[in-house]
């Protein structure tokens, strides 16, 4: 799966940290893959609206 990098979203809480909407990362689905230093992680949005990140 190839993720398109979305620009950080502006929130009402000004912060120097980039902010991403999980629905954008999953392309409105429930799963996305995130790669860090060659390791692939899975981001899952649960039915309860919680986020789970697993290796």
Secondary structure as UniProt FT lines:
FT   HELIX           22..25
FT   TURN            26..28
FT   STRAND          31..36
FT   TURN            37..38
FT   STRAND          39..45
FT   TURN            47..48
FT   STRAND          51..54
//
